[in-house]
């Protein structure tokens, strides 16, 4: 019994020692974990301080940069005001310069748009890598902590369950067994031999049981040793984990530094791109002002163009009427000339025949001839006077047409010399709000602040991109309006040229009228003189028979002169008639072309109005 009690005491002592070692190991493990946690907290505090310092530097840098940008913006506004005052006297020149600058700006805007897209893609890629790295780091730390806690809890639960099982089951069974033995001994005092044999059996059984307990104790000691080894390995793993955590923290710090450098570079590039975008915005605002002026000029030009179209239609109608009247007059004059020539030929042939008959009769009769002077009707002179009056009326209408053309040219010149009002627009500068200066308690909060700053930067970039797109659209509209203005100016120039050509054609037509009138007057005067001479010669011939031969010679010579003059004047008259017909045909073609040009101009004006309505 004493041996059994000793064994039980030894077992209890061994179990207490095992409990003490386990508690000591747990305390050491907790101390190691606390040390690692303190080291991690210290490292995090250092990282927070470094991040705070960097954020403070960045805030100071951005505030200074914003102040510089505000100063530059004020200077640019002042320069813009001076430029607008200076450019009010040269609107057309600035329009051409701005169109060229608009082309350059479109190319530069396209280039910087591509660069901005590349930078934004790179920035988003770095942001995704940084987020994935932080997520992996957090998940790895949480997984390591959870696995360590689970392993420690599992090991402690197993040890405690085994110890409790040994402490609870074995002493109770031994006590119960000893009580049973005592009861048996008391009951069997009568049989000492049997008791002795049973006692020996009990001793053997107890000895076997003690041996079994010793074996189990050895196994437990081996388990304790294995647990201690596992604890040592766990400690090494914890130390290694702490070192890996520190290494990962260092790597994370290095990556954060690299990311901060990249963010600084991106911010510098963003600031430079903002400066360029502000410059582009100012230039595009100038272009907008010029475009508005051009639009106002276009409206004025459209109004004046409508008036000019009305005047041109009136002038064209009047010119058509004049052309028609002139053509009718020319046809009448030509017919009249031909009729007069035929009449003169018939008259001369009849006169020659009559003279021959008269000479024959005079030779046959040889009597005194009683003659009467021949007179001509004055109807031809009246017709020439009427034609002269009609030509004078045509010249007066031509002068009225020239006066209307001069008025239209003056109005177009006034249209080209008009200057528009300049509209100045000021660009509202927006300054980003300064970041939150409150110090964070952990790296995750600082990382969240950094992500929020990065998100704000991306939002600013998107806003800038939208502003770029709007400004580009405004620039395209301004360029389109400028092109439309140039087209209208070119159309007006072509119309002026057409008006000049029309004026020249009208002048040529007037010259042709004057030449025709001059030739007709000369011919009429020559014919009247010839008639009077013929009448005098006939009177002499009738009065004096001796002059018959001279009269015949003079008649034949005058006929030859008339025939030669008619032959000489016929090609000139034919050429003049051909020239007049060509001028009339060209005038008709010019009229048709002007009608087509006016229709095209109206269609372009309607398209411009529709485009302006769409833009508005």
C-alpha positions in Angstrom: 0.0 0.0 0.0 2.8 2.3 0.9 4.5 1.5 -2.4 1.2 2.2 -4.2 0.8 5.5 -2.4 4.4 6.4 -3.3 3.7 5.6 -6.9 0.6 7.7 -6.9 2.5 10.6 -5.2 5.3 10.3 -7.8 2.7 10.4 -10.5 1.1 13.4 -9.0 4.4 15.2 -8.7 5.3 14.3 -12.3 1.9 15.7 -13.4 2.4 18.9 -11.4 5.9 19.3 -12.9 4.4 18.8 -16.3 1.7 21.4 -15.5 4.4 23.8 -14.3 6.5 23.3 -17.4 3.5 23.7 -19.6 2.5 26.9 -17.8 6.1 28.1 -18.0 6.1 27.4 -21.7 2.8 29.2 -22.1 4.2 32.2 -20.2 7.3 32.2 -22.4 5.2 31.9 -25.5 3.0 34.8 -24.4 6.1 36.9 -23.6 7.5 36.1 -27.0 4.2 37.0 -28.6 4.0 40.2 -26.6 7.6 41.1 -27.6 6.8 40.4 -31.3 3.6 42.5 -31.0 5.5 45.3 -29.3 8.2 45.2 -32.0 5.5 45.3 -34.7 3.7 48.2 -33.0 7.0 50.1 -32.7 7.7 49.5 -36.4 4.2 50.6 -37.3 4.5 53.7 -35.2 7.8 54.5 -37.0 6.1 53.9 -40.3 3.2 56.1 -39.2 5.6 58.9 -38.2 7.5 58.6 -41.5 4.2 58.6 -43.5 3.0 61.6 -41.4 6.2 63.5 -42.2 5.9 62.7 -45.9 2.3 63.7 -46.0 3.1 66.9 -44.3 5.9 67.6 -46.8 3.5 66.8 -49.6 0.8 69.0 -48.2 3.3 71.9 -47.9 4.6 71.3 -51.4 1.1 71.2 -52.8 0.1 74.3 -50.9 3.1 76.2 -52.3 2.4 74.8 -55.8 -1.2 75.9 -55.6 -0.1 79.4 -54.5 2.3 79.5 -57.5 -0.4 78.4 -59.8 -2.8 81.0 -58.5 -0.1 83.7 -59.1 0.5 82.4 -62.6 -3.3 82.3 -63.2 -3.6 85.9 -62.1 -0.7 86.9 -64.4 -2.3 85.0 -67.2 -5.6 86.8 -66.6 -3.9 90.1 -66.7 -2.1 89.2 -69.9 -5.3 87.9 -71.4 -7.1 91.2 -70.6 -4.2 93.2 -72.2 -4.3 90.8 -75.2 -8.0 91.2 -75.6 -7.7 95.0 -75.6 -4.9 94.8 -78.2 -6.6 92.2 -80.4 -9.9 94.2 -80.6 -8.4 96.2 -83.6 -7.3 93.1 -85.6 -10.1 90.5 -85.5 -9.5 89.0 -88.9 -5.8 88.5 -88.3 -6.3 87.0 -84.9 -9.0 84.7 -86.4 -6.4 83.2 -88.8 -3.8 83.0 -86.1 -6.2 81.3 -83.8 -7.2 78.8 -86.4 -3.5 77.9 -86.9 -3.1 77.8 -83.1 -6.2 75.7 -82.9 -4.7 73.2 -85.3 -1.5 73.1 -83.1 -3.6 72.9 -80.0 -5.6 70.0 -81.4 -2.4 68.1 -82.1 -0.9 68.9 -78.7 -4.2 68.0 -77.0 -4.2 64.6 -78.8 -0.6 64.0 -77.7 -1.2 65.0 -74.1 -4.4 63.0 -74.1 -2.4 59.9 -75.0 0.2 60.7 -72.4 -2.5 61.2 -69.8 -4.2 57.9 -70.7 -0.8 56.1 -70.4 -0.1 57.7 -67.0 -3.7 56.9 -65.7 -3.3 53.3 -66.8 0.1 53.1 -65.1 -1.4 54.7 -62.0 -4.3 52.3 -61.9 -2.0 49.4 -62.3 0.2 50.5 -59.4 -2.9 51.1 -57.3 -4.2 47.6 -58.0 -0.8 46.1 -57.2 -0.6 48.0 -54.0 -4.1 47.0 -53.0 -3.4 43.3 -53.8 -0.2 43.4 -51.8 -1.8 45.0 -48.8 -4.7 42.5 -49.0 -2.2 39.6 -49.3 -0.2 40.9 -46.3 -3.3 41.3 -44.1 -4.6 37.9 -45.1 -1.2 36.2 -44.5 -0.9 37.9 -41.1 -4.4 36.9 -40.1 -3.9 33.3 -41.3 -0.6 33.0 -39.5 -2.1 34.4 -36.3 -5.2 32.2 -36.6 -3.1 29.0 -37.3 -0.8 29.7 -34.4 -3.7 30.3 -32.0 -5.4 27.2 -33.2 -2.3 25.1 -32.8 -1.6 26.5 -29.3 -5.2 26.0 -28.2 -5.3 22.5 -29.6 -2.0 21.5 -27.9 -3.1 23.0 -24.5 -6.5 21.3 -24.8 -4.9 17.9 -25.5 -2.4 18.2 -22.6 -5.1 19.4 -20.2 -7.4 16.6 -21.2 -4.7 14.0 -20.8 -3.7 15.4 -17.4 -7.3 15.6 -16.2 -8.0 12.1 -17.4 -4.9 10.8 -15.5 -5.6 12.8 -12.4 -9.3 12.0 -12.3 -9.5 8.4 -13.4 -6.4 6.7 -11.9 -6.5 7.9 -8.2 -10.2 7.0 -8.0 -9.7 3.5 -9.4 -6.8 3.0 -7.0 -8.8 4.2 -4.0 -11.7 2.1 -5.0 -9.5 -0.9 -5.5 -7.8 -0.4 -2.1 -11.1 -0.1 -0.3 -12.2 -3.3 -2.0 -9.1 -5.0 -0.8 -9.6 -3.8 2.7 -13.1 -5.1 2.7 -12.0 -8.4 1.4 -9.3 -8.6 4.1 -11.8 -7.8 6.8 -14.2 -10.4 5.5 -11.6 -13.0 5.1 -9.7 -13.0 8.3 -10.7 -16.5 8.8 -8.9 -17.8 5.7 -5.2 -16.4 6.0 -3.9 -18.8 3.4 -6.4 -17.8 0.9 -5.8 -14.3 1.8 -2.1 -14.7 1.4 -2.5 -16.3 -2.0 -4.9 -13.6 -3.0 -2.6 -11.0 -1.6 0.2 -12.4 -3.7 -2.0 -12.4 -6.7 -3.0 -8.8 -5.8 0.7 -7.9 -5.4 1.5 -9.5 -8.8 -1.4 -7.8 -10.3 -0.5 -4.5 -8.7 3.1 -5.0 -9.8 1.9 -5.6 -13.3 -0.3 -2.6 -13.0 2.5 -0.5 -11.6 4.7 -1.6 -14.5 2.0 -0.7 -16.8 1.7 2.7 -15.2 5.4 3.2 -15.4 5.3 2.4 -19.1 2.5 4.9 -19.4 4.5 7.4 -17.4 7.4 6.9 -19.7 5.1 7.4 -22.6 3.8 10.5 -20.9 7.3 11.8 -20.3 8.1 11.1 -24.0 5.0 13.0 -24.9 6.0 15.8 -22.6 9.4 15.9 -24.2 7.8 15.8 -27.7 5.6 18.7 -26.5 8.6 20.6 -25.3 10.3 20.0 -28.6 7.2 21.1 -30.4 7.1 24.1 -28.1 10.7 24.9 -29.0 9.9 24.4 -32.6 6.9 26.6 -32.2 9.1 29.2 -30.5 11.5 29.0 -33.4 8.6 29.3 -35.8 7.3 32.3 -33.9 10.7 33.9 -34.0 11.1 33.0 -37.7 7.6 34.4 -38.2 8.5 37.6 -36.4 11.6 37.9 -38.5 9.6 37.2 -41.7 7.0 39.7 -40.5 9.8 42.3 -40.0 11.2 41.4 -43.4 7.8 41.8 -44.9 7.3 45.0 -43.1 10.7 46.2 -44.4 9.7 45.1 -47.9 6.4 46.8 -47.4 8.1 50.0 -46.3 10.4 49.8 -49.3 7.4 49.3 -51.6 5.6 52.2 -49.9 8.6 54.4 -50.4 8.8 53.4 -54.1 5.0 53.9 -54.4 5.4 57.3 -52.7 8.1 58.2 -55.2 6.0 57.1 -58.1 3.0 59.0 -56.6 5.2 62.1 -56.3 6.3 61.7 -59.9 2.7 61.2 -61.0 1.7 64.3 -59.0 4.4 66.3 -60.6 3.3 65.1 -64.0 -0.2 65.8 -63.1 0.7 69.4 -62.0 2.5 69.9 -65.2 -0.4 68.5 -67.2 -2.8 70.8 -65.1 -0.6 73.8 -66.0 -0.7 72.8 -69.7 -4.4 72.2 -69.5 -5.0 75.6 -67.9 -3.0 77.2 -70.7 -5.0 75.2 -73.2 -8.2 76.3 -71.4 -7.2 79.9 -71.6 -6.2 79.6 -75.3 -9.5 77.8 -76.0 -11.4 80.5 -74.1 -9.7 83.0 -76.4 -10.8 80.9 -79.3 -14.3 80.8 -77.9 -14.4 84.6 -77.7 -13.1 84.8 -81.2 -15.7 82.2 -82.3 -18.5 84.2 -80.6 -17.3 87.3 -82.5 -17.1 85.3 -85.7 -20.6 84.0 -85.0 -21.9 87.5 -84.5 -20.2 88.6 -87.7 -21.7 85.6 -89.4 -25.2 86.6 -88.2 -24.5 90.1 -89.5 -23.1 88.7 -92.7 -26.2 86.5 -93.1 -28.5 89.5 -92.6 -26.5 91.6 -95.1 -26.3 88.6 -97.4 -30.1 88.3 -97.4 -30.3 92.0 -98.3 -27.7 91.5 -100.9 -29.5 88.5 -102.3 -32.7 90.6 -102.5 -30.8 93.4 -104.2 -29.1 90.9 -106.5 -32.4 89.4 -107.4 -33.8 92.8 -108.2 -30.6 93.7 -110.2 -30.8 90.4 -112.0 -34.4 90.8 -112.8 -33.7 94.4 -114.0 -30.7 93.2 -115.9 -32.7 90.4 -117.6 -35.3 92.9 -118.6 -32.7 95.3 -119.9 -31.0 92.4 -121.8 -34.3 91.4 -123.2 -35.1 94.9 -124.3 -31.6 95.4 -125.6 -31.8 92.2 -127.6 -35.1 93.2 -129.0 -33.7 96.6 -129.9 -30.7 95.0 -131.5 -32.9 92.7 -133.5 -35.1 95.6 -134.5 -32.1 97.7 -135.5 -30.6 94.8 -137.5 -33.9 94.1 -139.2 -34.3 97.8 -139.9 -30.8 98.1 -141.4 -31.4 95.1 -143.6 -34.7 96.5 -144.7 -33.2 99.8 -145.4 -30.4 98.3 -147.4 -32.9 96.2 -149.4 -35.0 99.3 -149.9 -31.9 101.3 -151.1 -30.9 98.5 -153.5 -34.5 98.2 -154.8 -34.7 102.0 -155.1 -31.4 102.3 -156.9 -32.3 99.5 -159.3 -35.7 101.0 -160.0 -34.0 104.4 -160.5 -31.5 103.0 -162.9 -34.2 101.3 -164.8 -36.3 104.4 -164.9 -33.3 106.5 -166.0 -32.5 104.0 -168.7 -36.1 104.1 -169.9 -36.1 107.9 -169.6 -32.9 108.2 -171.7 -34.4 105.9 -174.3 -37.5 107.9 -174.4 -35.6 111.2 -174.5 -33.4 109.9 -177.3 -36.4 108.7 -179.2 -38.5 111.8 -178.7 -35.8 114.5 -178.6 -38.2 116.8 -177.0 -38.1 119.2 -174.1 -38.2 117.3 -170.9 -40.2 118.5 -168.0 -38.9 117.2 -164.7 -39.9 117.5 -161.2 -37.4 117.3 -158.3 -37.4 114.1 -156.4 -37.9 114.2 -152.7 -37.6 111.6 -150.1 -39.9 110.8 -147.2 -38.8 111.8 -143.7 -40.0 108.6 -142.1 -36.5 107.2 -141.8 -35.3 110.2 -139.7 -38.2 109.8 -137.4 -37.4 106.2 -136.9 -33.7 107.1 -136.1 -34.9 109.7 -133.6 -37.1 107.1 -131.9 -34.2 104.6 -131.8 -31.9 107.3 -130.4 -34.4 107.9 -127.6 -34.7 104.2 -126.8 -30.9 104.0 -126.7 -30.7 106.9 -124.3 -33.3 105.2 -122.0 -31.2 102.0 -122.1 -28.1 104.0 -121.1 -30.0 105.6 -118.3 -31.2 102.2 -117.0 -27.6 101.0 -117.3 -26.3 103.9 -115.2 -29.0 103.0 -112.6 -27.8 99.4 -112.6 -24.2 100.6 -112.1 -25.3 102.8 -109.2 -27.1 99.8 -107.6 -24.0 97.7 -108.1 -21.8 100.3 -106.5 -24.2 100.5 -103.5 -24.0 96.7 -103.1 -20.2 96.8 -103.3 -20.1 99.5 -100.6 -22.4 97.4 -98.4 -20.2 94.4 -98.8 -17.1 96.5 -98.1 -18.8 97.7 -94.9 -19.7 94.1 -94.1 -16.0 93.1 -94.5 -14.8 96.0 -92.4 -17.1 95.4 -89.4 -15.5 94.5 -86.2 -17.1 92.4 -83.5 -17.3 92.8 -79.8 -14.9 90.8 -77.8 -16.2 88.6 -75.0 -13.8 88.0 -72.1 -14.2 85.0 -69.9 -12.4 84.2 -66.8 -11.5 80.8 -65.7 -12.5 79.9 -62.2 -9.6 78.3 -60.4 -10.4 75.5 -58.0 -8.0 74.7 -55.4 -8.2 71.2 -53.9 -8.8 71.0 -50.2 -5.9 70.2 -48.0 -5.7 66.7 -46.7 -6.6 65.6 -43.3 -3.7 66.3 -40.9 -4.9 64.1 -38.1 -2.4 61.4 -37.2 -3.5 57.8 -37.6 -3.1 54.9 -35.2 -2.2 52.2 -37.7 -0.7 51.7 -41.1 -4.1 50.6 -42.5 -5.6 53.9 -41.7 -2.7 55.7 -43.4 -3.0 53.5 -46.4 -6.7 54.2 -46.5 -5.9 58.0 -46.5 -3.4 57.4 -49.2 -6.0 55.5 -51.3 -8.5 58.3 -50.7 -5.9 60.9 -51.9 -5.2 58.7 -54.9 -8.9 58.4 -55.6 -9.2 62.2 -55.4 -6.4 62.5 -57.9 -8.1 60.1 -60.2 -11.4 62.0 -59.9 -9.5 65.3 -60.6 -7.9 63.6 -63.7 -11.3 62.4 -64.9 -12.7 65.9 -64.4 -9.8 67.3 -66.3 -10.3 64.8 -69.1 -14.0 65.8 -69.3 -13.0 69.5 -69.4 -10.5 68.6 -72.1 -13.2 66.9 -74.2 -15.5 69.8 -73.7 -12.8 72.3 -74.6 -11.9 70.2 -77.7 -15.6 70.2 -78.7 -15.7 73.9 -78.3 -12.5 74.3 -80.3 -13.9 72.1 -83.1 -17.1 74.2 -83.1 -15.1 77.4 -83.2 -13.0 76.1 -86.0 -16.1 75.0 -87.9 -17.6 78.5 -87.4 -14.3 80.0 -88.6 -14.4 77.8 -91.7 -18.0 78.7 -92.4 -17.1 82.4 -92.1 -14.2 81.9 -94.5 -16.5 80.1 -96.9 -19.1 82.9 -96.7 -16.3 85.5 -97.2 -15.0 83.6 -100.2 -18.6 83.3 -101.6 -19.0 87.1 -101.1 -15.7 87.7 -102.8 -16.8 85.5 -105.7 -20.1 87.3 -105.8 -18.3 90.6 -105.9 -16.1 89.3 -108.7 -19.3 88.2 -110.5 -20.7 91.6 -110.0 -17.6 93.2 -111.4 -17.7 90.9 -114.4 -21.4 91.7 -114.8 -20.5 95.4 -114.7 -17.8 95.0 -117.3 -20.2 93.1 -119.5 -22.8 95.9 -119.1 -20.1 98.5 -119.9 -19.2 96.5 -123.0 -22.8 96.3 -124.0 -23.2 100.1 -123.5 -20.1 100.6 -125.7 -21.6 98.3 -128.3 -24.8 100.3 -128.2 -22.9 103.6 -128.6 -20.9 102.2 -131.5 -24.0 100.9 -133.1 -25.7 104.3 -132.6 -22.7 106.1 -134.0 -22.6 103.9 -137.1 -26.3 104.2 -137.6 -26.1 108.0 -137.3 -23.2 108.1 -139.8 -25.0 105.8 -142.2 -28.2 107.8 -141.9 -26.3 111.1 -142.5 -24.4 109.6 -145.4 -27.7 108.2 -146.9 -29.4 111.6 -146.5 -26.5 113.4 -148.2 -26.5 110.9 -150.9 -30.2 111.3 -151.5 -29.9 115.1 -151.6 -26.9 114.8 -154.1 -28.9 112.4 -156.2 -31.8 114.8 -156.2 -29.7 117.7 -157.3 -28.0 115.6 -159.9 -31.3 114.4 -161.2 -32.5 118.1 -161.3 -29.4 119.1 -163.2 -29.8 116.1 -165.5 -33.4 117.0 -166.3 -32.6 120.7 -166.7 -29.4 120.3 -168.7 -29.3 117.4 -171.2 -25.6 117.9 -171.6 -25.0 116.6 -168.1 -26.6 113.3 -168.8 -23.3 111.5 -169.4 -21.8 113.0 -166.2 -24.9 112.1 -164.3 -24.6 108.5 -165.4 -20.9 108.4 -164.6 -21.6 109.9 -161.2 -24.4 107.5 -160.6 -22.3 104.6 -161.5 -19.4 105.8 -159.4 -21.6 106.5 -156.4 -23.1 103.1 -156.8 -19.7 101.6 -156.9 -18.7 103.6 -153.8 -21.9 102.5 -152.0 -21.3 98.9 -153.0 -17.7 99.1 -151.8 -18.6 100.8 -148.6 -21.4 98.2 -148.0 -18.9 95.4 -148.7 -16.4 97.0 -146.3 -18.9 97.7 -143.6 -20.6 94.3 -143.8 -17.8 92.3 -142.1 -17.5 95.0 -139.4 -21.2 94.8 -138.9 -21.2 91.1 -138.8 -18.3 91.0 -136.3 -20.1 93.6 -134.2 -23.3 91.6 -134.3 -21.4 88.4 -133.4 -19.7 90.2 -130.5 -23.0 91.6 -129.3 -24.5 88.1 -129.5 -21.5 86.6 -127.6 -21.8 89.3 -125.0 -25.5 88.6 -124.6 -24.9 84.9 -124.5 -22.2 85.3 -121.9 -24.4 87.6 -119.9 -27.2 85.0 -119.9 -24.7 82.3 -118.9 -23.4 84.6 -116.1 -26.9 85.1 -115.0 -27.6 81.4 -114.8 -24.3 80.8 -113.0 -25.2 83.6 -110.5 -28.6 82.0 -110.0 -26.8 78.6 -109.2 -24.3 80.4 -106.9 -27.1 82.2 -105.1 -28.9 78.9 -104.6 -25.7 77.2 -103.3 -25.1 80.2 -101.0 -28.7 79.9 -99.7 -28.2 76.1 -99.1 -24.9 76.8 -97.3 -26.6 79.5 -95.2 -29.4 77.1 -94.3 -26.9 74.4 -93.4 -25.0 76.9 -91.3 -28.2 78.0 -89.5 -29.1 74.3 -88.8 -25.5 73.6 -87.5 -25.7 76.7 -85.3 -29.1 75.6 -84.0 -27.7 72.2 -83.2 -24.7 73.7 -81.5 -26.9 76.0 -79.4 
